[in-house]
Amino acid sequence: MHSLESILLKIQELRHRWRWLGYFLTGASLLYIAGLLFFGQVEWDKFSAKQFWLPITTTLVIYLASILLQFFVWMRMISPYRRAGWIDLIIFGRALLLRRLPGGVWHWVGRTIMYSDSTQVPGRVALLANFMEWILLLLVAAAIIIAGLGDLFAWLRFILVLACLAIAAGLIYSWLPAQRSRSSRFLEIIVWLFFYALSWLMGGIIILIFSSAVQQGVPTLDMSLSHATWIWALTGGSSMALIVVPSGLGIRELTLTWVLGEKIGVEPALLVALLIRLSFLAADLLWGSLAAVATRWVDRSSGVAEPAVSESKK
């Protein structure tokens, strides 16, 4: 972690050249997503536009809502260093495209590059904020997973869940400026963890939507929202943990097929996994492209006069 931080800080000295690298990464991610969508090994004959167009459209909206929740937390992370503006939303959106490049670290590198090029946020802060976002999402996912392990003793589940949340709370508390009151910092902790939990919950809603669509709305679908959220935390969390490998090497799809298959059958679960992958690719392409296009209409000169912020605020 320290070595990666040092590398990015050295690159920051070439700040004026980063602008072109940021655009290159965005363009490369667009081509990579297009390749996954149109040239990947997707069994298109299993898709019915009439059966799945509404679930896919609904998923795009839910996905956007989840991203906006995460964006709110991101803005709270960097709020000690800059006031929120349109450029932050655009950078966050463009970074969605970078998540689809082979090796998830491009998401971190690209966002750090774009912040260092367009704002006065120190490169070290942007990098550490990326890591903070990642570890907090994983800790909340771990808490959800442990809470759903019925084979464990209730007291043990409680202790482990509390431990995950306590670690997350400690990280948030240490991140916030020391001059803020304790009550304000504790409120931030609650809001951040609640919003991240909602993000995982929305993944559970998506699983329920597609599972119902695959089974053509069969009312006997024996799966609650809490269990669907547990499945998503397990599958999405396992994929997120493997951030350095290309697209998680399909870990999310394999895990989702295996776990969800116990509820609706292996073949329907595989179709759900493919639909979710397709929808998320389309969502990243749609919302990320809109953010990239919006860059043209942002007055970049508005951020030039931002005062540099010392990292001693923390």
C-alpha positions in Angstrom: 0.0 0.0 0.0 2.8 2.4 0.9 4.7 1.6 -2.3 1.7 2.2 -4.5 1.1 5.5 -2.7 4.7 6.5 -3.3 4.4 5.7 -7.0 1.3 7.8 -7.4 2.8 10.7 -5.5 5.8 10.7 -7.9 3.4 10.6 -10.9 1.6 13.6 -9.5 4.7 15.7 -10.4 3.7 15.1 -14.0 0.3 16.6 -13.3 -0.1 18.3 -16.7 0.4 15.1 -18.6 -2.2 13.1 -16.5 -5.1 14.8 -18.3 -4.3 12.8 -21.5 -3.7 9.6 -19.5 -7.1 10.0 -17.9 -8.8 10.4 -21.3 -6.9 7.4 -22.6 -8.0 5.2 -19.7 -11.6 6.3 -20.3 -11.5 5.5 -24.0 -9.8 2.1 -23.3 -12.5 1.2 -20.8 -15.3 2.1 -23.3 -13.7 -0.3 -25.9 -13.3 -3.0 -23.3 -16.9 -2.8 -22.2 -18.1 -2.8 -25.8 -16.1 -6.0 -26.3 -17.6 -7.7 -23.3 -21.1 -6.8 -24.4 -20.9 -7.7 -28.1 -18.0 -10.2 -28.4 -18.2 -12.0 -25.1 -19.4 -15.6 -24.6 -23.0 -14.6 -23.8 -25.7 -17.1 -24.9 -28.0 -14.5 -26.5 -30.5 -17.1 -27.6 -31.6 -17.4 -23.9 -32.6 -13.8 -23.7 -36.1 -12.7 -24.5 -36.6 -8.9 -24.9 -40.2 -9.2 -24.0 -39.4 -11.1 -20.8 -36.4 -9.1 -19.6 -36.6 -5.6 -20.9 -38.5 -4.3 -17.8 -36.2 -6.0 -15.2 -33.1 -4.7 -17.1 -34.5 -1.2 -17.2 -35.4 -1.3 -13.6 -32.0 -2.6 -12.7 -30.4 0.4 -14.5 -32.3 2.8 -12.2 -31.6 0.8 -9.0 -27.9 0.6 -10.0 -27.8 4.4 -10.4 -29.5 4.8 -7.0 -26.8 2.6 -5.5 -24.0 4.5 -7.2 -25.5 7.8 -6.0 -25.5 6.5 -2.4 -21.8 5.6 -2.8 -21.1 8.9 -4.4 -22.6 10.7 -1.4 -20.3 8.8 1.0 -17.3 9.6 -1.4 -18.1 13.3 -1.2 -18.2 13.1 2.6 -14.8 11.5 2.5 -13.1 14.3 0.5 -15.2 17.1 2.0 -12.4 18.2 4.3 -10.3 18.9 1.2 -12.8 20.5 -1.3 -16.4 21.6 -1.6 -18.5 19.3 -3.7 -19.2 20.3 -7.3 -20.2 18.9 -10.7 -16.6 17.9 -11.4 -16.8 15.4 -8.5 -19.9 13.7 -10.0 -18.3 13.6 -13.4 -15.1 12.1 -12.1 -17.1 9.5 -10.1 -19.1 8.7 -13.2 -16.1 8.4 -15.5 -14.4 6.1 -12.9 -17.3 3.6 -13.4 -15.8 2.9 -16.8 -12.4 2.2 -15.4 -13.8 -0.6 -13.2 -14.3 -2.7 -16.3 -10.6 -2.5 -17.4 -8.6 -5.7 -16.6 -7.4 -5.3 -13.1 -9.7 -3.3 -10.8 -6.8 -1.1 -9.6 -7.3 1.1 -12.7 -10.4 2.4 -11.0 -8.3 3.7 -8.2 -5.5 4.9 -10.4 -7.8 6.6 -12.9 -9.8 8.4 -10.2 -6.6 9.6 -8.5 -5.3 10.9 -11.8 -8.5 12.7 -12.6 -8.7 14.3 -9.1 -5.1 15.4 -9.2 -5.6 16.8 -12.7 -8.8 18.7 -12.1 -8.8 19.6 -8.4 -6.5 20.6 -5.6 -7.1 17.4 -3.7 -3.7 15.8 -2.8 -2.9 12.6 -4.7 -2.3 10.8 -1.4 -5.8 11.7 -0.2 -7.5 10.6 -3.4 -5.7 7.3 -3.3 -6.4 6.6 0.4 -10.1 7.5 -0.1 -10.3 4.9 -2.8 -8.9 2.3 -0.4 -11.2 3.5 2.4 -14.3 3.1 0.1 -13.2 -0.4 -0.8 -12.5 -1.6 2.7 -15.7 -0.1 4.1 -17.8 -1.8 1.5 -16.1 -5.1 2.2 -16.6 -4.7 6.0 -20.3 -4.0 5.6 -20.6 -7.0 3.2 -18.8 -9.2 5.7 -21.2 -8.1 8.5 -24.2 -9.0 6.3 -22.7 -12.3 5.3 -21.9 -13.3 8.9 -25.3 -12.2 10.1 -26.9 -14.6 7.6 -24.8 -17.7 8.7 -27.5 -19.6 10.5 -25.1 -22.4 11.4 -23.2 -20.2 13.7 -24.2 -19.6 17.3 -26.2 -16.4 17.6 -23.8 -14.9 20.2 -20.8 -15.6 17.9 -22.6 -14.0 14.9 -23.3 -11.0 17.0 -19.7 -10.6 18.1 -18.3 -11.0 14.6 -20.8 -8.6 13.1 -20.1 -6.1 15.8 -16.4 -6.6 15.2 -16.7 -5.8 11.5 -18.8 -2.7 12.1 -16.5 -1.6 14.9 -13.5 -1.8 12.6 -15.4 0.2 9.9 -16.5 2.7 12.5 -12.9 3.1 13.7 -11.6 3.7 10.2 -14.3 6.4 9.6 -13.7 8.1 12.9 -9.9 8.3 12.2 -10.5 9.6 8.7 -12.7 12.6 9.8 -11.0 15.8 10.8 -10.0 15.8 14.5 -11.5 19.3 15.1 -15.0 18.0 14.4 -17.1 17.2 17.5 -17.5 13.6 18.5 -21.3 13.7 18.0 -20.7 14.9 14.4 -18.2 12.2 13.7 -20.5 9.5 15.2 -23.3 10.8 13.0 -21.1 10.5 9.9 -20.3 6.9 10.9 -23.9 6.0 11.1 -24.7 7.6 7.8 -21.8 6.1 5.9 -22.5 2.6 7.1 -26.2 2.9 6.5 -25.7 4.1 2.9 -23.3 1.3 2.2 -25.7 -1.2 3.7 -28.4 0.2 1.4 -26.2 -0.3 -1.6 -25.9 -4.0 -0.8 -29.6 -4.1 -0.1 -30.3 -2.8 -3.6 -28.2 -5.7 -5.0 -30.5 -8.0 -3.2 -33.5 -6.3 -4.8 -31.9 -6.8 -8.2 -31.5 -10.5 -7.5 -35.1 -10.8 -6.6 -36.2 -9.0 -9.7 -34.2 -11.2 -12.1 -35.0 -14.4 -10.2 -38.7 -13.6 -10.6 -38.3 -12.7 -14.2 -36.4 -15.9 -15.0 -39.1 -18.0 -13.4 -41.7 -15.9 -15.1 -43.1 -14.5 -11.9 -43.7 -17.8 -10.2 -45.2 -16.9 -6.8 -43.6 -19.8 -5.1 -40.2 -18.2 -5.2 -38.9 -19.1 -1.8 -36.5 -16.3 -1.2 -36.8 -13.2 1.1 -35.2 -9.9 0.5 -32.8 -10.5 3.5 -31.6 -13.7 1.9 -31.2 -12.2 -1.5 -29.2 -9.4 0.1 -27.0 -12.0 1.8 -26.4 -13.7 -1.5 -25.4 -10.4 -3.1 -23.1 -9.5 -0.3 -21.4 -12.9 -0.6 -21.1 -12.9 -4.4 -20.4 -9.2 -4.8 -18.1 -9.1 -1.9 -16.0 -12.0 -3.1 -15.6 -10.3 -6.5 -14.8 -7.0 -4.9 -12.1 -8.6 -2.7 -10.3 -9.7 -5.9 -9.9 -6.2 -7.1 -6.5 -6.8 -8.9 -7.7 -9.5 -11.3 -9.6 -8.9 -14.6 -13.3 -8.6 -13.9 -13.0 -10.8 -10.8 -12.2 -13.8 -13.2 -16.0 -14.5 -13.2 -15.9 -15.2 -9.4 -19.2 -13.2 -8.9 -21.0 -15.2 -11.6 -19.7 -18.5 -10.4 -20.6 -17.8 -6.8 -24.0 -16.4 -7.6 -24.8 -19.4 -9.8 -23.7 -21.8 -7.0 -25.5 -20.1 -4.1 -28.7 -19.0 -6.0 -28.9 -22.3 -7.7 -29.9 -23.9 -4.4 -33.1 -21.7 -4.5 -34.1 -21.6 -8.2 -32.0 -24.2 -9.9 -28.6 -24.0 -11.5 -29.6 -23.1 -15.1 -32.0 -20.3 -14.0 -29.4 -19.0 -11.6 -26.8 -19.0 -14.4 -29.2 -16.9 -16.5 -29.7 -14.5 -13.6 -25.9 -14.2 -13.3 -25.6 -13.4 -17.0 -28.4 -10.9 -16.9 -26.9 -9.1 -13.9 -23.5 -9.0 -15.6 -25.1 -7.6 -18.8 -27.2 -5.0 -16.9 -24.2 -3.8 -14.9 -22.0 -3.6 -18.0 -24.8 -1.6 -19.7 -25.2 0.6 -16.6 -21.5 1.4 -16.3 -21.4 2.1 -20.0 -24.5 4.3 -19.9 -23.8 6.4 -16.7 -20.1 6.4 -17.3 -20.4 7.6 -20.9 -22.9 10.4 -19.8 -20.3 11.5 -17.3 -17.5 11.5 -19.9 -19.7 13.5 -22.3 -20.6 15.9 -19.6 -17.0 16.8 -19.2 -17.2 18.9 -22.4 -19.8 21.2 -20.7 -18.0 21.7 -17.5 -16.0 24.9 -17.1 -12.7 23.4 -16.1 -11.3 26.8 -15.4 -13.7 27.0 -12.4 -11.4 24.7 -10.5 -8.1 26.2 -11.4 -8.3 28.8 -8.7 -9.0 26.3 -5.9 -6.7 26.9 -3.0 -4.4 24.0 -2.2 -5.4 22.2 0.9 -2.9 21.0 3.4 -3.1 17.3 4.4 -2.5 18.4 8.0 -6.2 19.0 8.3 -6.6 15.4 9.3 
